[in-house]
Amino acid sequence: MSRKRRAAVAIAVIVLGATGCGKSDTGTEATTTPLSAAPRPKGTGPLAKEVVRTDLASAAADAGVPANDHEYARPFEEAPVGSPPSCAVAFRGIGDKKAPLDFEGFKAVVGELRERDWQQSGVLRERETLDGVIGEAHAILKQRGWSVTAQ
């Protein structure tokens, strides 16, 4: 595979993964029991897995990132209760010629998550390829017992 082809593949995927099931930011147990994904008052209560899933999907959609690759997310959705994957939500948007993904799209997703009260932990890290194209970017966001890793 040529170097250009590898770079194109590297920026063609935005991956979001959220993990929870521990203590919430208030010290109470976070829940994975599905609750209504209806709008909730800002900053209230534990985040259910369904709410986190909705936050990820709607942030990506609002940023113009393609819909979730369900095959990628399925192992997390079908994991036995109490297992580490059951405490996670996975999202992978794959770009194509009609909807390419780039660094601006990545920053837009992170911005959308921040508008949904996800707090960025540290700085947005990025790494350029030899030809000056951003080939990899990484951000961590947290909210009430959940942590989102965006790549």
C-alpha positions in Angstrom: 0.0 0.0 0.0 1.5 3.4 -0.9 2.2 6.0 1.7 -0.5 8.3 0.2 -3.1 5.5 0.4 -2.2 4.8 4.1 -2.6 8.5 4.9 -6.0 8.5 3.2 -7.1 5.5 5.3 -5.8 7.1 8.5 -8.0 10.1 8.2 -11.0 8.2 6.8 -12.2 7.0 10.2 -13.4 8.8 13.3 -13.6 6.5 16.3 -15.4 7.4 19.5 -15.4 5.1 22.5 -17.0 5.8 25.8 -16.5 3.8 29.0 -18.4 4.0 32.2 -19.8 1.6 34.9 -17.7 3.0 37.6 -18.4 5.9 40.0 -20.0 9.0 38.6 -18.4 12.4 39.1 -20.7 12.9 42.1 -19.4 9.6 43.8 -22.5 7.6 43.1 -22.6 4.5 41.0 -23.0 5.1 37.3 -25.7 3.0 35.7 -25.8 1.1 32.4 -29.5 0.4 32.7 -31.2 1.8 29.6 -33.2 4.9 30.4 -35.1 7.2 28.1 -32.8 9.1 25.7 -35.1 12.1 26.0 -33.4 15.4 26.8 -32.3 15.6 30.4 -31.6 18.7 32.6 -28.0 19.6 32.1 -25.6 18.1 34.5 -28.1 15.9 36.4 -28.1 12.3 37.4 -26.0 9.4 36.2 -25.6 8.9 32.5 -27.2 5.7 31.3 -25.5 3.9 28.4 -28.4 4.9 26.1 -27.8 8.6 26.8 -24.1 8.3 26.1 -24.8 6.4 22.9 -27.3 9.1 21.8 -24.7 11.8 22.7 -22.1 10.2 20.5 -24.4 9.6 17.6 -26.0 13.0 17.6 -22.6 14.8 18.1 -21.3 12.9 15.1 -24.4 13.6 13.0 -24.4 17.3 13.9 -20.7 17.5 12.8 -21.5 15.8 9.5 -19.7 12.5 10.3 -21.2 9.4 8.7 -23.5 7.2 10.8 -22.1 4.5 13.2 -20.7 1.3 11.7 -23.0 -1.1 13.5 -20.7 -4.1 13.0 -18.0 -2.2 14.9 -20.3 -1.4 17.7 -22.0 -4.8 18.0 -19.5 -6.5 20.3 -20.0 -3.7 22.9 -23.8 -3.9 22.6 -24.0 -7.7 22.9 -21.4 -8.1 25.7 -22.5 -9.9 28.9 -23.7 -7.5 31.7 -20.8 -6.6 34.0 -18.1 -7.4 31.5 -15.7 -4.5 30.5 -17.2 -4.2 27.0 -20.7 -3.9 28.5 -19.5 -0.7 30.1 -18.6 0.8 26.8 -20.2 2.4 23.8 -18.4 2.3 20.5 -18.9 4.6 17.4 -17.0 4.5 14.2 -17.9 6.8 11.3 -16.2 5.8 8.0 -15.8 8.5 5.3 -16.0 7.9 1.6 -15.9 10.1 -1.5 -19.3 11.5 -0.8 -18.6 12.3 2.8 -14.9 12.5 3.4 -13.5 12.8 6.9 -10.7 15.2 7.8 -9.2 17.0 10.8 -11.9 19.7 10.7 -14.6 17.0 10.9 -12.8 15.5 13.9 -12.6 18.9 15.6 -16.3 19.4 14.9 -17.2 16.2 16.6 -15.2 17.1 19.7 -16.8 20.5 19.7 -20.3 19.0 19.5 -19.5 16.7 22.5 -18.3 19.7 24.5 -21.6 21.4 23.7 -23.2 18.4 25.3 -21.3 19.0 28.6 -18.5 16.6 27.9 -15.4 18.2 29.5 -12.1 17.8 27.5 -9.3 16.3 29.6 -6.0 17.7 28.4 -5.4 19.1 24.9 -6.3 17.9 21.5 -3.3 15.9 20.3 -2.5 15.6 16.7 0.3 14.1 14.6 1.2 15.0 11.1 2.5 12.6 8.4 5.7 13.3 6.6 3.8 15.2 3.9 2.3 17.6 6.4 -1.2 16.1 6.6 -2.7 15.4 10.0 -2.7 11.6 10.1 -3.8 11.1 13.6 -5.7 13.1 16.3 -6.7 12.2 19.8 -8.9 13.8 22.5 -10.3 12.6 25.8 -13.6 14.0 27.2 -15.3 13.1 30.5 -18.7 13.4 32.0 -20.3 11.9 35.2 -18.4 8.6 35.3 -17.9 8.2 31.6 -14.8 8.9 29.5 -14.9 9.4 25.7 -11.8 8.7 23.7 -12.0 10.3 20.2 -9.5 9.3 17.6 
